[in-house]
Amino acid sequence: MSRPDLTQRVSEDLINGNIEGIKEALTNVHPSEIASILQNFDPDDHAKILEALDNETASEVILELDPEQREDILEDFDADKIADIADEMDSDDAADLLGELPEQTAKTVLDKMDPEEAKDVKPLLKYPEDTAGGIMQTELVKVSQNSTVQDTINWIRLIADEVEDFLMIFVTDEDDKLVGEISLSKLILASPSTQVTGIMEPVEVTVTPYVDQEEVAKIFQKYDVLSLPVIDGTGSLLGRITADDVLDVISEEASEDMLQMAGVGDSLHPLFTPTVSRIKLRTPWLLLTLIGELFIAFIIVTAFQPTLEKVAILAAFMPAIMATGGNVGLQTTTIIIRSLGMGTINVKQIFKIIVSELRVGLALGLICGSIAALIGALISYNQPEVFKLSLAVFIAMVSATLATSFIGVAAPLTLQKLNFDPAAASGPFLTMFNDIFGSVFYLLIAMLIF
């Protein structure tokens, strides 16, 4: 059944109060598809639809939703229902879910969870959500270094319902310290009587629980691992991070950077984030930009009004210069932030990167400036000051692209050095800096020429 047909059927069942009909309609529908279908309904209906699903499906659907939407739905569930849903989740997902609840509600839910599930979740709650400990799972396959291949296979069969999607078996010593790992394929091909120490490989890379999740993502990319063990300071095995967890991290970090670059600075949802919260988050950045732009306007009126009155056509080229400089700066900043995120550049290379981007900015400025100057000459060919106008436009265009290329490199790398989020270099700051060079500097050049 297509998504529109499913949506129509669920809508009719909701109107008729037919909960069994909703359950039947959504049986065998992938959780991500159900999450998409929910977007077609009013927020008040989301909890009703999820109530119709079994706990396992509901838990998977909830994980597909935005945090704000998830929080809104969980407010309509009692502690027993949330505990049932959390019991169906991997430990890291359940810990994230509890972390989004009010402290007292989270404690109540934890008390109502299955004791075995709660035991896996509790250790994860002490780690910040954006660290290795916050995204790791405690469910894993580990065996003693004294075990044989047959012992390991028997153990895997015993815990098969508790640990899903594993490709690596971790080997520990008598103190639970990680000493090696075995791929599932290598285990299957080995002789049953072989000691695991005879087929295990040394662990290539590990992380401690307080490593930032961005660093974890870089490790996965660099070493091409599918499962990353998390150890404490003594080397004891705490859990594992899987590739699907890292995909979520990459998506989350990319969304965060986009919001930062837009000058928003936090996760926002157009429907589920309260209006007051959205206004509070967005207003400071807009006010900062407004104050900067008003200051630029004040300078133009007080310092350059005679120049504009003398050659009014100068004003016509200001938007083109500011837009071109802004685009060059945005392109540069995006490239630098992306490269920093991927770990392909570092702060030590700042001078080399600045020189490289300045070359690009100069070339772009020469190309765009020449075209703009030529068009300026064609537009004002009958004006006596046509050459001066074209020259002012050309110099201002080159200056703007050079300046924004510089700030597009220097700002993110400087913020990175100061341990701030580099994405904050874009948005309002780049806009103001670009407008200074795109308008004030342009008029200063014009004033000197004319």
GULUMPA-321013 format. One line per 10 residues: their letters; for each residue x, y, z of C-alpha. Coordinates in pm, 1 decimal. Layout:
a) X:Y:Z | ...
***
This chain:
msrpdltqrv) 0.0:0.0:0.0 | 136.4:342.9:-93.4 | 208.1:611.1:167.5 | -94.0:827.4:69.0 | -323.1:522.9:90.2 | -178.2:425.9:429.4 | -219.4:781.0:553.3 | -580.7:786.4:436.9 | -658.6:453.9:601.7 | -497.4:548.9:932.4
sedlingnie) -681.9:881.6:923.7 | -1016.1:704.5:879.3 | -935.8:459.9:1159.5 | -844.2:749.4:1388.3 | -1175.6:921.4:1320.0 | -1363.5:597.6:1390.9 | -1153.7:514.7:1695.7 | -1049.0:187.9:1533.8 | -717.2:117.9:1709.5 | -699.9:-239.0:1579.4
gikealtnvh) -743.0:-106.3:1226.9 | -442.3:123.0:1270.9 | -236.0:-165.8:1404.5 | -337.4:-386.6:1111.9 | -266.3:-113.5:855.2 | 83.5:-49.3:987.0 | 182.7:-412.2:1034.0 | 493.0:-493.9:827.1 | 546.5:-123.3:747.3 | 905.4:-14.0:812.0
pseiasilqn) 943.4:208.6:1120.8 | 1103.3:489.7:919.6 | 802.3:484.1:685.5 | 565.9:501.3:983.6 | 763.4:799.4:1114.9 | 713.9:971.8:778.4 | 341.6:895.8:786.2 | 314.9:1059.5:1128.6 | 419.5:1392.1:973.4 | 81.4:1402.2:795.8
fdpddhakil) -110.7:1409.1:1123.6 | -163.4:1668.6:1393.7 | 79.0:1634.1:1687.4 | -214.6:1540.1:1912.1 | -269.6:1223.8:1704.2 | 91.2:1098.9:1711.5 | 68.0:935.0:2053.3 | -261.0:766.9:1959.7 | -103.9:608.7:1652.1 | 200.3:488.9:1845.7
ealdnetase) -24.9:344.1:2117.0 | -170.9:115.5:1850.8 | 169.4:-35.4:1769.3 | 349.3:-309.4:1958.2 | 626.8:-188.5:2187.8 | 910.6:-305.2:1961.7 | 777.1:-121.6:1657.1 | 689.6:186.1:1863.3 | 1044.3:198.3:2000.4 | 1190.7:190.9:1649.1
vileldpeqr) 950.6:458.0:1523.8 | 1031.3:689.5:1815.4 | 1401.5:667.1:1733.4 | 1326.9:791.4:1381.3 | 1162.2:1111.1:1505.5 | 1317.9:1450.3:1575.2 | 1402.5:1504.3:1945.2 | 1140.8:1779.5:1979.0 | 871.9:1557.4:1827.5 | 980.0:1266.3:2046.8
ediledfdad) 962.7:1483.0:2358.4 | 614.5:1600.5:2264.6 | 491.7:1240.9:2222.8 | 650.1:1110.2:2542.4 | 459.0:1372.2:2741.5 | 140.8:1182.7:2650.2 | 275.4:845.4:2769.6 | 279.9:725.1:3128.7 | 595.6:583.7:3288.9 | 484.9:223.0:3232.0
kiadiademd) 444.2:273.7:2857.4 | 779.4:452.5:2827.3 | 947.2:174.2:3026.0 | 798.1:-88.7:2793.8 | 930.0:102.2:2491.9 | 1275.1:153.0:2647.9 | 1299.8:-220.8:2722.4 | 1287.2:-286.5:2346.6 | 1572.6:-48.1:2266.2 | 1947.1:-99.4:2260.8
sddaadllge) 2107.1:31.4:2578.0 | 2249.9:344.0:2412.1 | 1914.8:438.9:2259.5 | 1731.8:374.0:2586.4 | 1984.7:592.2:2770.1 | 1928.9:872.2:2518.1 | 1553.7:838.3:2561.5 | 1577.9:862.2:2940.2 | 1814.0:1155.8:2907.2 | 1543.4:1351.9:2725.3
lpeqtaktvl) 1293.7:1302.3:3009.9 | 1260.2:1517.0:3323.4 | 1489.5:1381.1:3595.7 | 1213.1:1244.7:3818.0 | 1027.7:1086.6:3525.0 | 1349.5:923.3:3404.8 | 1409.0:775.5:3750.2 | 1054.4:639.1:3762.9 | 1086.6:487.1:3414.5 | 1421.1:328.1:3504.3
dkmdpeeakd) 1264.5:168.7:3812.8 | 983.7:22.7:3600.5 | 1211.8:-119.6:3330.5 | 1310.6:-484.7:3316.0 | 1594.4:-525.1:3571.8 | 1829.9:-676.3:3313.8 | 1765.0:-395.4:3066.3 | 1796.5:-130.2:3337.3 | 2132.2:-276.9:3442.2 | 2265.7:-216.6:3090.9
vkpllkyped) 2127.1:137.1:3073.9 | 2227.2:276.8:3415.7 | 2604.9:295.9:3349.9 | 2543.6:498.0:3033.1 | 2341.4:771.9:3202.5 | 2651.8:922.6:3365.8 | 2813.6:1007.8:3031.5 | 2731.4:1322.7:2830.5 | 2518.3:1238.3:2527.3 | 2775.2:1375.7:2281.1
taggimqtel) 3060.8:1151.8:2399.3 | 3172.9:797.9:2318.8 | 3012.4:681.0:2643.1 | 2688.7:849.8:2546.7 | 2659.5:664.5:2214.8 | 2806.0:326.5:2309.9 | 2610.2:5.6:2370.6 | 2679.0:-222.7:2663.6 | 2538.7:-517.3:2466.4 | 2830.2:-695.6:2302.4
vkvsqnstvq) 2992.2:-1036.6:2262.9 | 3299.0:-1089.3:2478.3 | 3471.9:-1409.2:2583.3 | 3758.8:-1502.7:2808.9 | 4101.3:-1556.9:2655.2 | 4085.2:-1911.3:2793.8 | 3783.2:-1996.5:2576.3 | 3784.6:-2214.8:2267.2 | 3608.1:-2142.7:1941.4 | 3335.7:-2391.1:2035.1
dtinwirlia) 3288.9:-2221.7:2374.5 | 3250.5:-1888.9:2197.5 | 2993.7:-2020.9:1950.4 | 2794.7:-2176.2:2233.6 | 2804.1:-1844.9:2420.4 | 2685.1:-1654.0:2114.6 | 2390.6:-1892.6:2078.2 | 2304.2:-1838.7:2443.8 | 2293.6:-1457.7:2422.8 | 2165.2:-1427.2:2064.8
devedflmif) 1842.2:-1259.6:2177.7 | 2029.3:-995.4:2379.4 | 2296.0:-888.9:2130.2 | 2200.7:-804.3:1773.1 | 2403.4:-709.7:1467.6 | 2749.7:-800.9:1593.2 | 3043.2:-862.3:1361.4 | 3320.4:-862.6:1619.3 | 3388.9:-1074.8:1927.4 | 3601.2:-911.3:2195.6
vtdeddklvg) 3849.0:-1116.2:2402.0 | 3926.7:-1017.2:2761.1 | 4159.7:-1144.5:3034.1 | 4069.0:-1246.1:3387.8 | 4053.5:-877.1:3490.4 | 3809.4:-796.9:3205.8 | 4077.1:-600.9:3021.0 | 4053.2:-603.3:2642.2 | 4331.3:-811.9:2486.0 | 4206.7:-881.3:2132.9
eislsklila) 3919.5:-919.2:1890.3 | 3793.5:-1180.1:1643.4 | 3582.5:-1118.9:1336.0 | 3270.3:-1332.2:1309.0 | 3384.0:-1475.9:974.9 | 3718.5:-1583.2:1119.9 | 3545.4:-1747.6:1416.1 | 3314.8:-1952.2:1192.6 | 3602.3:-2078.0:977.4 | 3824.0:-2179.1:1272.4
spstqvtgim) 3845.0:-2529.9:1419.4 | 3609.2:-2571.2:1719.4 | 3892.4:-2682.4:1948.1 | 4116.4:-2382.7:1871.7 | 4186.6:-2136.8:2153.9 | 4053.1:-1789.5:2080.1 | 4397.3:-1647.0:2153.5 | 4521.9:-1838.6:1850.9 | 4291.8:-1659.6:1606.8 | 4237.7:-1321.7:1769.1
epvevtvtpy) 4383.6:-1000.9:1627.9 | 4525.1:-711.8:1830.9 | 4273.8:-430.0:1877.8 | 4369.4:-159.5:1629.2 | 4203.3:133.7:1801.9 | 3996.1:201.1:2113.3 | 3837.6:505.9:2276.2 | 3763.3:610.1:2631.7 | 3407.2:709.0:2724.6 | 3462.9:1085.2:2739.7
vdqeevakif) 3600.6:1121.3:2385.2 | 3382.8:1359.3:2179.8 | 3147.6:1188.5:1935.6 | 3295.5:1385.7:1644.5 | 3634.2:1231.1:1718.2 | 3468.5:890.0:1724.6 | 3323.3:952.6:1378.4 | 3668.5:1049.1:1248.4 | 3815.6:726.4:1390.0 | 3553.2:519.1:1207.1
qkydvlslpv) 3636.2:698.8:884.8 | 4013.6:674.7:928.9 | 4034.9:310.0:1032.3 | 3731.0:173.8:841.6 | 3604.4:-13.6:1147.2 | 3251.9:-144.2:1191.2 | 3263.0:-173.1:1569.8 | 3476.0:30.5:1809.3 | 3544.6:-87.7:2167.6 | 3515.5:161.1:2452.3
idgtgsllgr) 3750.5:105.0:2748.1 | 3812.4:278.9:3078.4 | 4143.7:409.9:3208.8 | 4256.6:62.6:3317.0 | 4179.2:-99.5:2981.2 | 3861.5:-274.4:3095.8 | 3596.1:-318.3:2828.0 | 3288.3:-98.1:2885.5 | 3096.2:-126.3:2560.8 | 3106.0:-85.8:2185.4
itaddvldvi) 3011.0:176.7:1930.3 | 2863.1:50.6:1604.9 | 2863.4:202.4:1257.7 | 2490.8:284.4:1269.6 | 2550.6:494.6:1583.1 | 2819.0:688.5:1396.1 | 2585.7:751.6:1100.8 | 2346.5:916.7:1346.5 | 2635.0:1125.5:1484.0 | 2738.2:1242.0:1137.8
seeasedmlq) 2380.9:1342.5:1055.7 | 2342.1:1518.7:1389.4 | 2670.3:1709.5:1357.3 | 2589.7:1812.5:999.6 | 2250.9:1948.1:1108.5 | 2413.6:2131.7:1398.5 | 2669.6:2294.9:1168.5 | 2397.7:2404.8:927.1 | 2203.8:2568.2:1210.9 | 2519.2:2734.1:1343.0
magvgdslhp) 2602.7:2871.0:1000.2 | 2251.9:3012.9:976.4 | 2308.9:3195.5:1304.9 | 2051.3:2987.8:1494.2 | 2289.1:2791.2:1712.6 | 2060.3:2513.1:1834.8 | 1827.9:2239.4:1716.3 | 1495.3:2379.0:1603.4 | 1183.8:2217.7:1464.1 | 925.6:2436.1:1286.8
lftptvsrik) 635.6:2255.5:1457.2 | 755.7:2099.7:1781.7 | 997.8:2359.9:1916.5 | 789.0:2612.1:2116.5 | 744.5:2948.7:1947.3 | 896.2:3135.6:2242.3 | 1206.3:2912.4:2231.9 | 1253.0:2973.6:1859.8 | 1220.3:3348.8:1908.6 | 1474.0:3348.1:2195.2
lrtpwllltl) 1727.5:3150.0:1993.6 | 1701.6:3354.2:1677.3 | 1657.2:3708.3:1811.4 | 2011.8:3767.6:1950.4 | 2177.0:3685.9:1618.4 | 1935.0:3902.3:1423.4 | 1986.1:4191.7:1664.6 | 2362.3:4153.1:1633.6 | 2334.3:4167.1:1254.1 | 2089.1:4458.0:1269.1
igelfiafii) 2315.3:4664.2:1494.4 | 2612.2:4599.6:1267.8 | 2415.8:4691.9:955.3 | 2275.7:5009.1:1117.0 | 2628.9:5109.1:1209.9 | 2733.7:5062.2:846.6 | 2432.6:5270.4:736.3 | 2534.8:5546.2:978.6 | 2886.7:5552.4:833.7 | 2752.0:5569.3:477.0
vtafqptlek) 2514.0:5856.7:556.6 | 2764.8:6062.8:754.0 | 3080.6:5999.0:552.1 | 2972.7:5921.1:197.6 | 2652.6:6113.9:136.1 | 2831.3:6382.9:-71.0 | 2990.8:6113.6:-286.2 | 2655.7:5941.7:-348.2 | 2487.3:6272.6:-427.5 | 2764.5:6351.6:-671.7
vailaafmpa) 2755.6:6012.8:-848.7 | 2419.8:5852.5:-764.8 | 2481.2:5555.2:-994.4 | 2741.1:5426.9:-742.9 | 2456.5:5300.2:-524.6 | 2329.8:5073.6:-802.2 | 2640.1:4853.4:-783.5 | 2652.7:4807.9:-405.3 | 2417.1:4502.0:-397.0 | 2621.8:4323.7:-665.9
imatggnvgl) 2950.1:4380.9:-479.5 | 2806.0:4270.4:-144.4 | 2637.1:3963.1:-294.4 | 2952.6:3851.7:-476.1 | 3174.3:3900.6:-170.9 | 2919.8:3725.1:48.8 | 2899.1:3423.1:-180.2 | 3277.0:3390.8:-200.4 | 3300.9:3412.9:179.5 | 3024.5:3158.1:231.3
qtttiiirsl) 3186.0:2916.5:-13.5 | 3522.5:2952.4:160.7 | 3379.3:2912.5:509.3 | 3176.6:2606.8:408.4 | 3483.3:2441.0:256.0 | 3696.6:2513.8:565.8 | 3434.5:2396.5:816.3 | 3373.1:2081.6:615.5 | 3747.0:2010.6:596.0 | 3786.7:2068.4:970.2
gmgtinvkqi) 3499.4:1831.6:1036.8 | 3653.3:1564.9:815.9 | 3993.5:1614.4:978.0 | 4167.5:1684.7:644.6 | 4312.7:2018.5:761.1 | 4429.2:2159.0:1095.1 | 4509.3:2491.9:1257.5 | 4884.4:2450.6:1198.1 | 4819.2:2489.9:824.8 | 4643.7:2826.9:864.3
fkiivselrv) 4894.7:3037.7:668.7 | 4917.5:2789.5:383.2 | 4536.8:2766.8:364.4 | 4495.2:3145.4:377.2 | 4742.4:3193.4:91.3 | 4568.6:2922.3:-111.5 | 4221.3:3071.8:-60.8 | 4344.6:3426.6:-122.3 | 4468.8:3312.2:-462.9 | 4124.9:3174.0:-537.9
glalglicgs) 3956.9:3488.5:-401.2 | 4181.3:3711.7:-612.0 | 4105.1:3514.0:-927.9 | 3730.7:3522.0:-859.4 | 3750.9:3893.7:-782.3 | 3937.1:3967.1:-1106.1 | 3681.6:3770.5:-1310.1 | 3372.1:3916.7:-1143.0 | 3525.7:4263.5:-1112.5 | 3609.5:4277.1:-1482.3
iaaligalis) 3257.9:4173.8:-1579.1 | 3100.1:4420.3:-1335.0 | 3327.4:4703.3:-1450.9 | 3243.2:4631.7:-1814.3 | 2869.5:4630.6:-1744.1 | 2910.9:4949.3:-1541.5 | 3080.9:5112.8:-1838.1 | 2803.3:5000.1:-2075.1 | 2531.5:5126.9:-1842.4 | 2691.3:5468.1:-1783.7
ynqpevfkls) 2876.2:5513.3:-2114.8 | 2726.4:5859.5:-2157.5 | 2841.3:5976.8:-1813.1 | 3161.9:6182.8:-1789.3 | 3282.4:5978.4:-1491.8 | 3234.8:5639.0:-1658.9 | 3598.6:5531.9:-1627.4 | 3618.1:5626.0:-1259.5 | 3295.5:5438.6:-1188.9 | 3420.5:5121.7:-1360.8
lavfiamvsa) 3751.3:5146.6:-1175.4 | 3576.4:5186.4:-837.9 | 3353.7:4886.5:-905.9 | 3649.6:4675.0:-1015.6 | 3869.9:4756.9:-712.7 | 3580.7:4714.1:-467.9 | 3486.3:4375.9:-614.8 | 3842.9:4244.6:-593.1 | 3881.5:4383.7:-240.3 | 3554.1:4226.2:-124.9
tlatsfigva) 3637.8:3878.8:-256.1 | 3988.4:3893.7:-108.1 | 3859.3:4011.8:228.9 | 3583.2:3752.0:257.2 | 3821.7:3477.4:142.5 | 4053.3:3576.4:425.8 | 3782.7:3590.9:692.7 | 3629.3:3268.9:557.7 | 3954.4:3089.2:643.1 | 4081.0:3282.0:944.5
apltlqklnf) 3759.0:3291.4:1146.8 | 3681.1:2914.3:1153.9 | 4044.9:2819.0:1217.0 | 4081.2:3079.8:1492.7 | 3761.5:2962.1:1661.7 | 3883.6:2603.2:1632.5 | 4208.7:2705.5:1801.8 | 4010.0:2871.2:2082.4 | 3794.0:2558.2:2123.8 | 3478.1:2722.0:1988.7
dpaaasgpfl) 3249.4:2574.9:1725.1 | 3393.8:2683.5:1385.6 | 3046.0:2692.9:1233.4 | 2977.2:3003.7:1440.7 | 3216.4:3193.0:1208.7 | 2946.4:3209.7:942.7 | 2611.4:3378.8:937.6 | 2596.5:3716.4:1110.1 | 2972.8:3769.0:1145.3 | 3049.8:3695.8:781.9
tmfndifgsv) 2752.1:3906.5:672.9 | 2870.1:4213.7:862.8 | 3231.0:4177.7:753.7 | 3123.6:4135.9:392.6 | 2898.9:4442.3:405.9 | 3179.9:4653.8:546.8 | 3398.4:4572.8:248.6 | 3111.0:4556.5:3.9 | 2967.2:4897.8:83.9 | 3186.7:5110.4:308.9
fylliamlif) 3513.1:5016.4:137.6 | 3352.2:5054.1:-204.2 | 3234.1:5405.7:-122.5 | 3570.8:5491.2:31.4 | 3741.1:5394.4:-295.5 | 3481.3:5593.9:-489.3 | 3534.9:5897.2:-269.0 | 3909.6:5882.9:-328.2 | 3869.4:5837.4:-702.7 | 3598.5:6095.3:-752.8
***
